[in-house]
Amino acid sequence: YKISWDGPGNNDGNINTNSDKFEIVNLIPGTYAIKVVDANWCTFSKTVTVGGSTTGVDIELTSQNGICETPGGIKIKILTGQA
């Protein structure tokens, strides 16, 4: 999977991983666009708004496989903070 996120300020990033779970940590408040691309080049995007936690928010992304005709998904779990 290629996972990328775009958020406020310089809180952007991307990573390639073979795992279907990935954590993004210490997010500052704001709206983030998260995109997952699988090995078949199927893409799923999700927007999430992180609340006013002053200590940062940690989220866990779990990809849900699909096929290009039927989209997969992204499950987002808040680990710390609030969103």
Salt bridges, closest charged atoms under 4 A:
none
